[in-house]
Amino acid sequence: MPAMSGARLKDSAPIFAALGDETRLRLVARLSEGGPQSIAQLTTGTFVTRQAITKHLVVLADAGLVRGSRSGRESRWELEPQRIVEVGSYLDLISQQWDRRLAAIKRHIEAQPEAKAGRKK
């Protein structure tokens, strides 16, 4: 997989900034479990106000992670599946880069004479 381009990094930064907040991360988790939900549903069982939940949802929407729609007087929020897939691909890419680096370090260490001598004991 190719290295992440500067443009791609710039595009992904708002996603990770939005997910860097515990409340927003919990909202994403709740939406991924239950499908579209109202602000009242998303507030249930939390100590967070509806107004605060709304502000967090706007941050997630600005990052492209969720979308809201009106149904009468109620706003319903749901995940943007494609954006979540993109987040996963970014993390997979970073993981693959780390795996390659760690494998290179392992090969380097194992190629050292001391390492070979230590294995013969």
Contacts in CASP RR format, 6 or more apart in sequence:
PFRMAT RR
TARGET T0000
AUTHOR 0000-0000-0000
METHOD contacts of the structure
MODEL  1
MPAMSGARLKDSAPIFAALGDETRLRLVARLSEGGPQSIAQLTTGTFVTR
QAITKHLVVLADAGLVRGSRSGRESRWELEPQRIVEVGSYLDLISQQWDR
RLAAIKRHIEAQPEAKAGRKK
1 92 0 8 1.000
1 93 0 8 1.000
1 96 0 8 1.000
3 97 0 8 1.000
4 12 0 8 1.000
4 90 0 8 1.000
4 93 0 8 1.000
4 94 0 8 1.000
8 90 0 8 1.000
12 86 0 8 1.000
12 87 0 8 1.000
12 90 0 8 1.000
14 62 0 8 1.000
14 63 0 8 1.000
14 64 0 8 1.000
15 63 0 8 1.000
15 64 0 8 1.000
15 65 0 8 1.000
15 83 0 8 1.000
15 86 0 8 1.000
15 87 0 8 1.000
15 90 0 8 1.000
16 87 0 8 1.000
16 90 0 8 1.000
17 63 0 8 1.000
18 24 0 8 1.000
18 59 0 8 1.000
18 60 0 8 1.000
18 62 0 8 1.000
18 63 0 8 1.000
18 65 0 8 1.000
19 25 0 8 1.000
19 28 0 8 1.000
19 63 0 8 1.000
19 65 0 8 1.000
19 87 0 8 1.000
21 56 0 8 1.000
21 59 0 8 1.000
23 48 0 8 1.000
23 52 0 8 1.000
23 53 0 8 1.000
23 56 0 8 1.000
24 56 0 8 1.000
24 59 0 8 1.000
24 60 0 8 1.000
26 46 0 8 1.000
27 42 0 8 1.000
27 53 0 8 1.000
27 56 0 8 1.000
27 57 0 8 1.000
27 60 0 8 1.000
27 66 0 8 1.000
28 60 0 8 1.000
28 65 0 8 1.000
28 66 0 8 1.000
28 79 0 8 1.000
28 84 0 8 1.000
30 37 0 8 1.000
30 42 0 8 1.000
31 37 0 8 1.000
31 42 0 8 1.000
31 66 0 8 1.000
31 77 0 8 1.000
31 78 0 8 1.000
31 79 0 8 1.000
32 79 0 8 1.000
32 84 0 8 1.000
35 78 0 8 1.000
35 79 0 8 1.000
36 69 0 8 1.000
36 76 0 8 1.000
36 77 0 8 1.000
36 78 0 8 1.000
37 76 0 8 1.000
37 77 0 8 1.000
37 78 0 8 1.000
38 74 0 8 1.000
38 75 0 8 1.000
38 76 0 8 1.000
38 77 0 8 1.000
39 50 0 8 1.000
39 53 0 8 1.000
39 54 0 8 1.000
39 57 0 8 1.000
39 74 0 8 1.000
39 75 0 8 1.000
39 77 0 8 1.000
40 50 0 8 1.000
40 74 0 8 1.000
42 53 0 8 1.000
42 57 0 8 1.000
42 77 0 8 1.000
43 49 0 8 1.000
43 50 0 8 1.000
43 53 0 8 1.000
46 53 0 8 1.000
48 56 0 8 1.000
54 75 0 8 1.000
57 66 0 8 1.000
57 68 0 8 1.000
57 77 0 8 1.000
60 66 0 8 1.000
61 67 0 8 1.000
61 68 0 8 1.000
63 83 0 8 1.000
64 80 0 8 1.000
64 83 0 8 1.000
65 79 0 8 1.000
65 80 0 8 1.000
65 83 0 8 1.000
65 84 0 8 1.000
65 87 0 8 1.000
66 77 0 8 1.000
66 78 0 8 1.000
66 79 0 8 1.000
66 80 0 8 1.000
67 77 0 8 1.000
67 78 0 8 1.000
67 80 0 8 1.000
68 75 0 8 1.000
68 76 0 8 1.000
68 77 0 8 1.000
68 78 0 8 1.000
69 75 0 8 1.000
69 76 0 8 1.000
69 78 0 8 1.000
70 76 0 8 1.000
109 115 0 8 1.000
110 116 0 8 1.000
END
